[in-house]
Amino acid sequence: MNLVELLQKRYSCRKYSDKDVDDKDIGKIINHASLAPSAGNLQPWQVIVVKDKLKRYSLSVASLSQTWMKEAPVHLVICGNVNYVKKFYKVKGDLYAKQDCAAFIENILLLAADSGLSTCWVGAFDDAMVKRELSIPENVDVYAIIPLGYSNEKHPNHKKRYDPSIFTFFEKYGNRKQDKSLFPLEKQVSKIKDKSKDIFNKADELVKHSK
Ligand SMILES: Cc1cc2nc3c(=O)[nH]c(=O)nc-3n(C[C@H](O)[C@H](O)[C@H](O)COP(=O)(O)O)c2cc1C
């Protein structure tokens, strides 16, 4: 699988089977995820691997009651040692710690997808509740909870994304290129195909009902 295929394969999974995840696979994912870049190579990320059923339930409640999370057999809770980064980078430390950990998180999501596992980046949670549940010190930030497991749902085939020509500027902010060769009409073509599929389906239904 090449990188683009892997990027397409990864999606936010919200239905998991109860099949356990091998500790060796978890170890490999965490190990390789730490190849992420970080400011000054400080590597401020920390991971708590949570398998305990009750704890997973509590984490799902702390995540604004996203109860689907608890079905995933593993939760990876991603924390960042912000103070450590601030020592080196002062006011920029907070931003750098967040960016470092975001790169680490994305690596986890991709490595999991590469191993046939599914994930979801969960950011909606009550920090205090998560910290209390897992005894996380006050000076450590929690950035994400990643449910990890085997999917029990269909891949959403294609992901909804803006066309890159909308958010890409050249030489100065707001300056878009008209050159169509830069961003081929790939997306528009697939949108047109989808639309025409819809139209044909609706036409089929109309014919069925008119009989
Ligand atoms: C910072 C961040 C926070 C997110 N928080 C949640 C969340 O709390 N619950 C959830 O179901 N998905 C969450 N997501 C996943 C997004 O909804 C998802 O990535 C987006 O809809 C695109 O879908 P895809 O991941 O399948 O490509 C979060 C993603 C990010 C990057």
PDBQT file of the ligand as one rigid body, heavy atoms in Angstrom, charges set to zero:
ROOT
HETATM    1  C1  LIG A 301      -8.722  17.598  16.956  1.00  0.00    +0.000 C 
HETATM    2  C2  LIG A 301      -9.771  16.585  16.552  1.00  0.00    +0.000 A 
HETATM    3  C3  LIG A 301     -10.788  16.284  17.436  1.00  0.00    +0.000 A 
HETATM    4  C4  LIG A 301     -11.758  15.334  17.089  1.00  0.00    +0.000 A 
HETATM    5  N1  LIG A 301     -12.696  14.971  18.020  1.00  0.00    +0.000 NA
HETATM    6  C5  LIG A 301     -13.604  14.022  17.720  1.00  0.00    +0.000 A 
HETATM    7  C6  LIG A 301     -14.526  13.586  18.705  1.00  0.00    +0.000 A 
HETATM    8  O1  LIG A 301     -14.524  14.018  19.852  1.00  0.00    +0.000 OA
HETATM    9  N2  LIG A 301     -15.422  12.627  18.348  1.00  0.00    +0.000 N 
HETATM   10  C7  LIG A 301     -15.451  12.076  17.089  1.00  0.00    +0.000 A 
HETATM   11  O2  LIG A 301     -16.287  11.209  16.853  1.00  0.00    +0.000 OA
HETATM   12  N3  LIG A 301     -14.562  12.467  16.136  1.00  0.00    +0.000 NA
HETATM   13  C8  LIG A 301     -13.642  13.416  16.420  1.00  0.00    +0.000 A 
HETATM   14  N4  LIG A 301     -12.703  13.786  15.482  1.00  0.00    +0.000 N 
HETATM   15  C9  LIG A 301     -12.706  13.127  14.161  1.00  0.00    +0.000 C 
HETATM   16  C10 LIG A 301     -13.276  14.026  13.060  1.00  0.00    +0.000 C 
HETATM   17  O3  LIG A 301     -14.665  14.131  13.213  1.00  0.00    +0.000 OA
HETATM   18  C11 LIG A 301     -12.910  13.404  11.691  1.00  0.00    +0.000 C 
HETATM   19  O4  LIG A 301     -11.515  13.335  11.573  1.00  0.00    +0.000 OA
HETATM   20  C12 LIG A 301     -13.455  14.221  10.508  1.00  0.00    +0.000 C 
HETATM   21  O5  LIG A 301     -14.857  14.209  10.504  1.00  0.00    +0.000 OA
HETATM   22  C13 LIG A 301     -12.962  13.684   9.164  1.00  0.00    +0.000 C 
HETATM   23  O6  LIG A 301     -13.341  12.337   9.003  1.00  0.00    +0.000 OA
HETATM   24  P1  LIG A 301     -12.255  11.180   8.773  1.00  0.00    +0.000 P 
HETATM   25  O7  LIG A 301     -11.344  11.162   9.975  1.00  0.00    +0.000 OA
HETATM   26  O8  LIG A 301     -13.069   9.914   8.678  1.00  0.00    +0.000 OA
HETATM   27  O9  LIG A 301     -11.498  11.474   7.528  1.00  0.00    +0.000 OA
HETATM   28  C14 LIG A 301     -11.729  14.717  15.808  1.00  0.00    +0.000 A 
HETATM   29  C15 LIG A 301     -10.681  15.025  14.935  1.00  0.00    +0.000 A 
HETATM   30  C16 LIG A 301      -9.705  15.923  15.302  1.00  0.00    +0.000 A 
HETATM   31  C17 LIG A 301      -8.548  16.180  14.354  1.00  0.00    +0.000 C 
ENDROOT
TORSDOF 0
